[in-house]
Amino acid sequence: MPASCSKLLLAGAVWLVVASPGCGQRSERDLAEQKAIERHEQDVRQRAAFQSTIKQVGVAKLTEGARFLVGMARSGRIPGLSRNAHGTMRMEKLPVITPNGPYYLSAELHLITSDAPPKNYFYAVVQTYSNGGFQLQKAWRADASGKVLEEYPIAPAPPRADARRVFLGPANAGAESGWSGWYNGTLGGGFVAIDTDDPATGVSCFSIGISNAVPGETHHADFRSEPFSLGRAGPTRQPIALSFAYKLPGKVKPGDNIQVFFRFFDQTGTNCLDQEMVRLGSNTGDSEMRQYKTMTLADIFAPRKAVTADIWVAANISDEPWTSGAAQFDDFLVTAGPARFRATLYVGAAIFAVLAALLIRALRTRRLSGKGGPAGRDAPGFKPEVGF
């Protein structure tokens, strides 16, 4: 019998259950008792495995994944399901945890509608980083027996490329949860939107642009992430990387560029200490793009007093005109790498300095003892190289 951990309607809850096999047909008494024992033992093992997984992952994280899916359903962005659908959600398989990737957590959720007869939808959600957000990976509809009736096309979430890198932000990096975690603004002919027609991955992306051909700040648009913590990446000078997917589907006019800023702030959150900026469009030679490209800025070092950072995307602001229609963005990602490279560099420099000092001392000793030529280089067997 399924072990129910919690229950939620789409209005707000989740069932976490472990499926157990159905009862077999009765035969002889001994055989029936043996099968009952086997079922009980299997149930106990499944319960233990489930409890172990719950302890490792945490109820809060599993609930977060379920709430992510519920939020998509409420906003009408979940494939196959209508906005007004009601029912129950179950987790009938143990989530898979792989700390080294490609995804930290993968879970399959079964949604059963309250229709008569009920409809069965299945959704696979993944969490690339343990402290990152969830994203929809796969979706399909099945009959009561589990036979797949329909699959919904979804571009899979980008996997974790390097297990040594730490996720910093931003939240809701691909607009899967709408504008949650992001600010936006427009003026005049500027526009911003959550686009569900052509995302790079998942089911949503950000769209920004100008609806007319008038350059200047009287017609502009922008969106930016909520500030996210840099953790120890600031004070320890860890190399930071920013990446995102972008697409400029329209014809880009000469001189037009969309600006993407990566900004660092002090502990007050109001003083910008430094920033990185990239121009997309004429500057990158992009126009009438049919596919997304990935832009990566690597080996960025935050100012030592930097505490938080944000991402700001601007169209037709400042001295950068943009009147070339819409631009699409998806999968923003900021990570910090290990600081071992610099430590190794410092250690290597220290070793070199010590060896150089020993070499100079050896040369002086040879000169004082009168051995070798004027600089000691002609002595038999002398070599100025030092191996290390």
N, C-alpha and C positions, 0 to 999 in steps of 0.2 A: 504494500500500500504506500503511495507516495508520502514522503516526509515533507510537510509544508513548513517552510521557515518564515515566510511572511506573505501577505496577500495585498494586492493592489488592483484597483480598477484603473483604466486608462486615465481617470481623473487624478490618480495619484498613487498607485500601489503596485506591488510586484509579488508574484508567487515564486518562491525558490523551492523547487521540489526535486527529489531524486526518483526517477521512474523505476519501478520494480516490475518484474514479469507478471503476467496474468496467471490466474489459477488454471491448472491443468484439469483435464477431465478425471473424474474419480474412476478408479479401477479397484483392485484389491486393497484391503485396508492397510497392509504393510507398505505397499507401493505408494499409496496416498500419503501415509505418514512420512515416508522417506522424502517424497517431493516437498512436503510442507517444511521439513527440516532444512532441505537445501534452499528453499525460498527464503526461509528465515535467516540462514547464514549469509546468503547473498545480500539480503536487505541490510543486515548488520554491517557487512563490508562496505556497501554503498554509503550507508549512513556515516561510517567512520571516515571514508574517503572524502565525503562531502564536508564533514565537520573539519577535517584537516585542511581542506582547501579554503573554507570560510575563515579559519584561524590564520592562514597564511596571507590571504588576500584582504580579508576584512569585510564585514557586512557593509560598511559605509561605501567602499569602492564598488561592490557589486550593485548596491542601490543606486550609486551615481551612474553606472552604465544603464540601468533600467530607466532612470529618470531622464537621461539623455534621449532614449528612444521615445519615452512618453512625450517629451517636449517636441520632438519632431512630429509625432502624431497629432498633437494639439494644433500645431501650426500648419498642418496639411502637407508637410514635406516628406512624409514617409511613403515609399513606393507601395502601391497596391491598396493601401488602407485609406478610407475616407476620413475627413476631419472629424466627423460626428460619430465615429465608431466607438463602441463600448465593448468591454469584455475583460478577460483576465490574461495575465502574462506569467509565463512559467519559465524556469530554467531547469530543463530536464537532463542536461549533460553538464558534467563538471567543467568549469572554465579551465583554460590552458594557460599556464604561466611559463614564460620563457624569458628570464631576465636579460639574456644576451641577444634577444631579438629573434626574428625580425619584428615581432610585436611583443610587448611585455605581457599583455593580457588579451586573450581572445575568449569570447563567450557567445553562446547561441541562445537566443530568447524565442520562445514559442508564444504567439499571441492568438488567443481563441476568442472570436467575436461572439457577442450575445445574439447573433442572428439565428433564425430558425430555417434551415439547419445552420449550425455554427460554421464559420470559415476559419481555416488554419493558416496563419502566416508565420514565417520563420525569418528571423533577422540575426545576422552575425555582426557583432560589434567588436572593435579592436581598440586597444590603447597602446600606442607606440612606445610611450615613455611612462614610467610608473607614476610620475607627477603631472602627466599631460592629460589632454582631453580625449574623449572617445570619438570614434568615427564609424559610420556604417560601412561595412565591408561587403556584405552580400545579403540578398533578399529574395525570397521565393514563397509561393503558395502551394500547399499540398492538400490532399484529401485526408480523411480520418485515419487511413492506414499509413500515412506518411509518404505516399506516392506524389512526386513533384508534378504539379499541374501547370505551373507558370514560374518562370524566372525573370527577375527584373534587372535590367542592365545597370551596373554600378561600377565605376572605375575604382579599383582597390586603393586603399589608403597607402601613402608612401611608407615603406618599411624603415626601420631604424638602420642607418648605414654603418654606424660605429658604436659599439656597446660602451666604449670609454667616454663618450660624450654625454653631458648632462643637459637635460631640457631646462630652459629658462622661461620661455614664453613664446608667443602670447597665448592667452586663453582663446578657445573657439577659433583656432587658426584658419579654418577653412569655411567659416560661416555656416557650419552645419546646424548651429543653434541660433540662426538669425543674427541679429545685431548684439546679442549678449556678449559683453566684454569689449564692446567697441562703441566709439562715439562717431557721429557723422554730422555734416552740415553742408548746406548749399546756398547759393545766392544767384538770382537771375536765372539764366538758362542752365545752371549746373544741376546735376542729378547724381544720386547714389542709390544703389539697390542691392538686394540679395537675389542673385540670378540662379535659377534652377534649370535653365535650358542647356547650359554648356559648361559645367564645372570641370576642373582638371581631375579631381578625384571626388568620391562621395557623391552628394546630391546637390551641393550648393557652392556658390562662389560670390565674391564681391564684384560689383560693377560700378564704375565711376566714369563721368564724362561731362561734356557740354553739349546741349541740344541745339545750339546755334553756332554761327561762325564769327562771333564777336570776341576777340581776345581782350584780356584785361581782367582785373579783379572784380568788376561789376557782374561778371558771370563766372562763378567758380564753384568747385566742389572739393570736399576732402573727407577722409575718414581716418581715424587713428585708434590704436589699441589702448586699453586701460594700461597704466604703468605696471610693469612686472618686476619682481626682485631679481637682482643680479647675483644674489647669494654671495659666495666667496670669489666669484669671478672677477670682481673689482679689486679688492685689496690684494689678492694673490696673483693678479695679472695673468689669469688664464686666457688663452686665445679663444675669442668668441667668433662664431660664424652666424651669419644671417642668410637665409635662403627663402625663396618664394617662387611660385609659378605665376606666369603672366601671359596674356594674349591680347594683341591689338588687332581685332578683326577688320577694322576699317582702313581705308587708305590714309596713311599718316602724311600730313602736309609738311613741307620743308620747314624746319625750325620748331616743329611741335614736339613737346616732350611731357610725359607724366613724371612727376618727381616722387621718389620714395626715400624717406628720411628714417634713419635709425639713430635715436637721440638718447643721450645719457644725462641723468639728473642726480643732484645731491640728495641728502636726506630730507630736505624740505619738500622735494618733489616739484619745485617751481624754478629752480636755477638750472638751466641747460649748460652742462659743462663741456660737451663736445658732441659731434654728430658725424655720421657718415651719410652721404647722399648719392643716389644713382638716378640718372635720367634715362627714361625709356621712350623710344620712338625714333626721332631723327638721329639722336645720339648713338643709338644701338643699331640703326639700319633696319628697324622692324616696321613692317607695314603689311596689311592684308594677310595677317597670320592665320593659317588654317589649324595650327597646333600650338599648344602651350610650350613655352620655353621656361627653363629654370634659371633664375639668377642667383648666384652665390657670392657673397662677400665674406672672405675668410681672413683669419689672422688679424682680427680686430681686437685691440686692447683697450678696455675701458679706463677712463681716468681713475686714479687711486681713490678719489673721494666719491666716485659714482656709486649710488645705491640702487637706483631703479633705471629702467629704460622703457621706451615705447617705440612703436612704428607708426609713421604718419605718411599717408599717401595723399598727394595734392594735385589737382588739375586746374590749370589756368590761374595760378597764384604766383605772385611776385613777378619776376621778369621772364618766366618760362611760359609761353603761350601753349594752350592746348585747345584746339577746335576741331579735332579729328574723330569725334564720336565717342563711343564707349571703349573703356579698357577693362579687362577682367583680371582678377587676382585671386589666388587660392594658395592654401598650404603654407602660410607664413611659419617660419621656424627659426628660433634663436637657441643655439646650444653653446655650451662651454666645453672645451677640450681639456685634457690633463696639462698641468703646468710643468711636466717633466722635461720638456725640451729646453726651457730656460734654465732649469736646475742643472741639467746635463751640461749646458753651455758654460755655466759658471764653474762647475766642477772641473770641466776640461780646461778652462782658462787658468784655474788655480794650479792644476797639475803642470800645465805648460810653464807657468811662471816659476814653479819650484824646480823643474828640470832645467830651465834656462839659467836659473841662479847657480845650480850645481855645475852646469857646463862652464859658466864664466869663472867660477871658483877653480875648476880643474885647469882651465887655460892659464889663469894667473899662477897657479902652483907650478905648472910646467915652465913658464917663463922664468920664475924666480929660481928654479933648480937648474936652468940653463939647458934644458933638454929641448930638442926640436929646433926649427928655424926661428926667425924673428917673431912669427905669430903662432909658432907651435904647429903649423899645418903640415910641415914636411917630415915630421917624425914618423918612423916606420910604423905602420899599422894604425895611425891616428885617423879617426873618422869624426867629422863634426856633427853627424846626424845623431839624434837621440830617438830610440824607438819607444813608443808608448801607445 
